[in-house]
Amino acid sequence: MFLGTHHPKLDEKGRFFLPAKFREELAEGLVISQGHERCLTIWPQAAFEDYARSVSGPATLKHVRDFQRMLAASASAEVPDKQGRITIPPPLRRYAGLEKEIVVVGSIDRVEVWDLAAWEAYSEEQEQAFADMDNIPGAEQ
């Protein structure tokens, strides 16, 4: 399970150190893709495959084709180096507006990578909505 908020720096080659607590689960390989709200999503390889299957549907439906195309076209399979760094490809860095200051957020079954300013704005906006949530579908009360 991926938890916590971490503040690594993106280097000039587009690399950053994965948080130590995430490295073991991602050591064998991962997939980086566009996420929602202009962040990037990092999945363990097997979890990405499960997610891709879960969002599949009949290719005769335009919205299914559109989502699958966007997900697959943006995805990049990566393997962390021996130091625990991963490289974010330039198109994904542009999509998320990543420069140097980034935030790596554990999101239960995946990891998200945000531009620092974008994360601060998003989390500030969501703070009250989160506090007001009391009935999440599927959550036990």
N, C-alpha and C positions, 0 to 999 in steps of 0.2 A: 504494500500500500504506500502510495506517495503522499507525504504530508509536509507541511511547512512552507515557509517563504525564504528564499535564499537570494543573495545579491552578488553573483559572480560578475566579472567584467568580460566583455567581448573584446578579443584582441584584434589586431589589424588584419589577420587572416580569417576573421569570422568564427573563431573558436572560443569556447569557454569550458571551464572545468565543471563537470557535473558535480552536484553536491555529493559528498562521500556516501551519505546514506542511500543514494539512488544508484550508485555505480554497480553494485552486484547484480541487481535485477536487469540492468541495461547493458551489462558487459558483453553479452553474446550477440547483441545487435538490437537496433531500434529503428523506428521509422519516424521521421519528422514530417509533419504536414501542416497545411494551413489550418488554423483553428477558427473559432468564432470570435467576434469582437476584435479582429485583427491581431490575435496572438498566434503563436505557433504551438502545436501539440506534438509531444514526444511520446510515443508508445513503445513498449517492449514489442518486439517483432510479432510474437504470437498474439498479443492483445490487439495489435493493429489488424491482423488477419481476422480475428473474431469480430472486431468492430466493422470491418469492411463487409463481412458476411451478414452482419446484423442489419446493415443499411441497404442490403441488396434487395432487389425486387424485380418485377418483370421489366425487362429492357424496353418493352413497348410503352412504358409510362415515361413521358418526357421528364418529369421532375426527378425520377430515379436516375435516368441517364445523366441529367445535368449534375446531380449531386455526386454520382460516381466519377464522372469526368473530372470535376473540380478536385475531389479528394485524391484521386490517383495521379492526376497531372501535377499536383503540387507536392506529392510525397517523395521523400528521398530516404533510401535505406542507408544507414550509417553504422559504423562500429567505433566505439570509443577507442582512443589510442591508449598506450600503456600507462599514461599519466591520468587517464580519466577525462580527457578532453574530447569534445565533438565539434565538428565543423558544420556551421549552418550555411547551406548554399546561398549565393547572392540573391536569387529570386525570392527565397523565403525571407531573407533579411529585409529586402525591400518591402515585401508584403506587410511585415510586422513593424516596419519603421525602426529596425534595430540598428543602433550605432555602437555605443560603448557601454552605457549604463543600462543593464537589463535586470529583470527579476525572473527567477525560476520558482514556479509555484507548484507544489504538490496538489494534484486534483484527484485523489483517491486511486483511480485506475490508470492515470496518465499524468504527464508533467506538462505544464504550460510555460512558455517563454514569452515574456512581455517586455516592451520598451518600458523603462522605469516611469516616465511621465504618464504614459497610457495606463499602466497598472494603478498608479496613484489616483488618477481621475476615475477609473472604473471602480476601484474599491471604495472610494469616498461616495460615489453615486450609489453603490449597492449596500452600503452599511445599514441604512435605515430599512431598506427592503428586507435584508437578512434578519434584522432584529424583529421585524413584523411577521416573519414566516412562522406559522404554527401548524400548518397542515400540508405537509409534503406528500404527494401521492406515493404510495408504496412504503412510506416510513411508518414504523410502529410508534404508537403514542404512549 
